[in-house]
Amino acid sequence: MMSAAGSAALDHPLAPLYRALGHRTWTRLGCLWIDVGRFSLVSVPCSDPIAASRQEVAALLRTAGRLAAQFPCSAPTGVVTQAYWVREPGYGPASQQRQFRQHVARAGKRCHVTAIAWRDLAMHGYPVLRDALIRQGRSQRFSQETWRQCCAVAADIPDLEATGCFVDGMLAAFLLSWTRERRAYGLLSFRWSAYDQARPSHVLVQEFTRGMMARTDIAAVTLGRDMVPRQPSIAAFKRHAGYREEPVS
């Protein structure tokens, strides 16, 4: 694989994970790019601005056979989206909006959030994943064996972690995160809709964020940025959880 400058580029650490999840990947311009649909590329981690010229991005699109790329950059593009960050120490219920805080308080007795080993996620995570994929219309792409292979790949990626929320002892939601340069990136999250009444996603995000911000090696946590087109309900969830919007082009 070649960089935009023409020299050999090392594979991004997260590339094996996204390939195992069914994406094509390109390591270019200082980040990972994955295919989304037939026509677009998205940068990963999706909160980090990319320093690239139009010519470099155009060369990447030609290589990938895609028409558009979604990524934050410092240059004015006319399209402003929001990235979502927690940077202040002491994150907790006081950081959240009242309704979010109330959901967590009501769900707290049923929910338990903990780091989850990859072998355990391989065993217990598939029903959660499958339910999420059905909602997204992508259920045919994944078998349980494929999910086991994904977890095996993930186990070999440094600084990639899984956090799970258990409701009445059953895994109801989980989040994959990656840490780099004192930042924790929430990459992917999935929930099992049968447990929505217990608000596992709310409790998971609170405890994941609080745990990361309590670590001495972490200075900031992100849940990514808006996609195009924007999904207002997801944006509201992140704001209500205490994440602050930071505009990016």
N, C-alpha and C positions, 0 to 999 in steps of 0.2 A: 504494500500500500504506500502511496506517495503523498507527501504533503503538498500544499499549494506552491511552495517554493521549489518542489521537484526532488527533495531529498526524502529518504526513507523515514517514515513516521512510526514510532512505537504505538502499539495498540493501546487505546485508552483502558484504564483498569476496569471500567464498567462495561466495556464492549461485550465480553463473554456473557454477562447477565442478559443484556438486551437481545443478543442473538439467540440465547436459549429461550427467551420469551417470544421469539418469532420475528424479530425485526432484522432488517439489514442495517449495517453500521458502517460509518466512515469516521476515522480519526483524522481530523483536519483543523487547522486554524486554532490550535490550542484546546480543543474540546472534542467531545463525542457528538456525532450527529446520527439520528435514527430516522427511519422512514415512518411517516404517519399517513396512512392511506396511500393512494397511488401517485399523488402529485407533490407531496410536501416533505420537507425535512425539518426536524426540531433539534435544537442544541440541548445537550445534557452535560452538566447540570443546567437546568433551564433558567436559573436566577442570575447566572454570571454573565456580565457584558462581554461581548466578543469584539476584539480589535481586528477588523478585517475590512479590506476595501471591497467595493462593488465588484471589481474584476476578480478578486479571490473567491467571493461568494458565487459569482457566475461560473467560474471554473469548477467549483465543487458541484453545482447543480448539473452542469454538463456531464461530469463524471458519474453522478448518481442517477442521471436520467429523470430528474424532477424539475418542477416548474417554479417552486417557491420554497423559501427557507424562513422559519420562524426562530428568531434569536434576539436577545437584547444587545444593543450596541450603544456606543456613546455618540454616534453621529445622528443628527436629526433626520428622521425618516417620514415624519408626518403621521405615524401610527404610534401612539403612546399606550403602553400597557402597564400593569402594576405587578411588582414582585412583593412577596409577603414575608416579612422578617420579624423575629424577636431578637432584640439586641440588648435590652436592659436586663441586668441581673435581678434576681428575686422574682422571677415569673411565678405566678400562681393565680388563684381565683380573683384577686383584686385586679389583675391585668385584663380580665374578661368582661364582656358585656353581661348585663344582669340575666338575660334569658339563657345564655349559654351556661352561666354559673349555676342557675337553677336546675337545668337539665343534668348537669354533672352531679349536683347534690342529691337529686332524686335517684339517680342511677348508681350512686357510689356503692351501696350495699350489695348489689348484684354483680358488679364489675370488678375484675382484678387485672391489672396491667403489669406485665413483666417482659423482660427479654426472653426470646424464645429461640432455642437451638434450631439450626437448619434441619437436622434430622427429625425434630418434632414438628417443624413447620411442614416438612414433606409429608408427614403422616396426617396432620390435622388441618392443614391449610387449604386443601383442594376444595372442599365444599364451599368455603368462603369465596375462593377465587372463581369457582364455577358460577355461583350465584351472581357475582359481579359481572362476569362475562356474558351471562344471559341477558342482564339488563342492558348491556352495551351491544347486544346482537352479535357477539363474537364467540359463542359457546362451542362452535365446531372446531375451533383452532387448538383446543387443549384437551389432552387426556390426562388421567392421573399419573401415568408413567412419564409423560412430558413434564408435569409439575415436579415429580421426583428428580428428574434430570436437572431442572432449573435450580432446585435447592442444592443439589450436589455441586453445580457450577458456582452458585453464590457462596458456598462454604469456603471456596478457595480464593475469594476476592478480599484482600486486606481492607479493613475498616468498613466493611459492609455489615450491617446489623439488621435484625428483625425484632420488632416489638409487637406483642400480641395483647389483645383485650379479651379476657374470658368472661362470659356471662353464665352464671350458675354452672361453672366448670367446663363450658363448651367454648372453643375458640370462635369468637363472633366477628372480629376485625383484626387486621394486622397491617403494619407499616414497615416498609423497607427504607433504611436510611444509610447514608454514606458520610463519613467525616473526612475533611481535608482542610489543612491550614486554619484550624480553630473554628471551622464552620461545620455545622451539621445540616445535611441536605435531606429533607424528606422526599424520597424519589417516587414511591408508589404506595398507594394504600387501597385496601379492599375491605368491604364489609359484607356480612351475611344479612340480607334484608329481613329474614325471619326474626332477627333480634333487634330490629330498629327501635322498638319501644323502650328498650333498655339503654339506648343512646351510647352504644359502644364506641362509635367514632368520636363523640365528644370526650369521653373519658380517656380514650387512647391518645388523642392529640394533647389533652392537658398533661397527662402523665409523661408522655414522650418529651414534650417541650420542657416541662419542669425538670425531668431527669437530665436532659442534655445541658440545660443552663446551670445546673448544679455542679457540672463537671469543670474542673480547673483547666482542662485542655480545650474547652469549647467557649467561644465568645459570642456566637450568634447561631440562630436556627432559622431555616427557611422551609416553607411549604411550597416553594416554586412560584410561578407567575401565572398571570392570566394567559389562556390560550386565545387564539383568534378563530372563530368569534368567541367573545367573552361569555362565560357561564355565570350569571349573576348569583345563583344560589350557592355555588362553590366559593365565589369571592366573599359573599356575606358570611359564610361559615368561618372562613379564615379570619376575617375581621373580628367577628364575635368571639373567636377563640383568643383574641389578644394580639394577633399579628398585625403589624403596621404596613400600610401600603407605601411602597417606594417606586415612583414612576421610572420607567425605562422606555427607551425608544424601540 
